[in-house]
Amino acid sequence: MTAVVTAGPELAPAQALPADLDAWFAEHGLSSRATCRQAQLDLARRNERIISLEGDLGLPEVPFGVEFPDRYRQIGIAEANLVGVAAGLAMRGWVPLVNTFAVFATMRACEQVRIDLAYHRSNVKLVGYYTGLSGGWAGPTHHCLEDIAITRALPGMTVLSPADAWETYQATVAAAEWDGPVYLRVGRAATPAVYRTARPFRIGEAVVLREGTDAAILATGCLLVAEALRAAELLEADGVRCRVVNVHTLKPLDEGAVLAAASDTGLVVTVEDHNVHGGLGSAVASLLAGERPTPVERLGVADRFCRQGAEYPDLLALQGIAAEDVRRRVLARLGS
């Protein structure tokens, strides 16, 4: 793997959208972690410049290293070195997809991400697993509630947070085709499917999943977008019609979608599996403060470590960011 890769086909366009997403989910499952790995393998089958690097996370169900042993490297529990190796490979013409725990990728290796990737605009795709509270019982050492704030603050870094397993597959393909460093936020276990009808994934373009004029719920990430949709259903029973927007790209933020949501509803509620400071809520509030002052209710983890151990959905409820919590906060804001 010493040769400079300067020739070869460009990254192939994403595969044709499936006609039946239910069948796609039946084949690939509901885990964003598994579909991200499948996307990496499919990308490698289409382009010889794709390479996969590991931080001691190898998954047997997606055997990238078995099919492409010359394009797979297990670096081990050495995240700073992992990022540095990826940057060097990118400078030699490869397109590295780096796989490790989000908390170690963005904190233990933060200096390398900042200098080796962001400063040099290295064409590296950094995939962080176990994001937010998705690690469940793993606890505060493996929960990752600060990664959006860190990566959003790095110049030139693109930050993606897809809503379900299908969108994670699409986001992985889009990240590989994007020019420059990308941080891709991926959960751990299976989460509900948000999409039943396939649609293209475009970096920087938020998706309106449900229309409404009384309030706008802007959500990001696996399980949280599903919770936002469930909250909108609960609110409809209360006589409140909410627009639900899937903000799958945190940077660059779809400013047009945010401004339209504020203008059309007059109340914006953000929902994220992240510290309430520095994530989606902060990005939205900052934009609206300068462009269209609008009441913003930010739901996230309230600037504290999650010390409880529980399954992922239960942790969301314990932290006050589940569907019923969204419903209560919207009703309180509307005075209902």
Secondary structure, DSSP 8 states (H G I E B T S, - for coil): --S----S----------S-HHHHHHHH-SBHHHHHHHHHHHHHHH-TTEEEEESS---TTS-HHHH-GGGEEE--S-HHHHHHHHHHHHHTT-EEEEEEEHHIIIIITHHHIIIIIIITT---EEEEES-BTTTGGG-TTT-BSSHHHHHHTSTT-EEE--SSHHHHHHHHHHHHHSSS-EEEE--SSB-----SS-----TT--EEEE--SSEEEEE-STTHHHHHHHHHHHHHHTT--EEEEE--EEES--HHHHHHHHHHHS-EEEEEEEESSSSHHHHHHHHHHHHS---EEEEEE-SS-------HHHHHHHTT-SHHHHHHHHHHHHT-
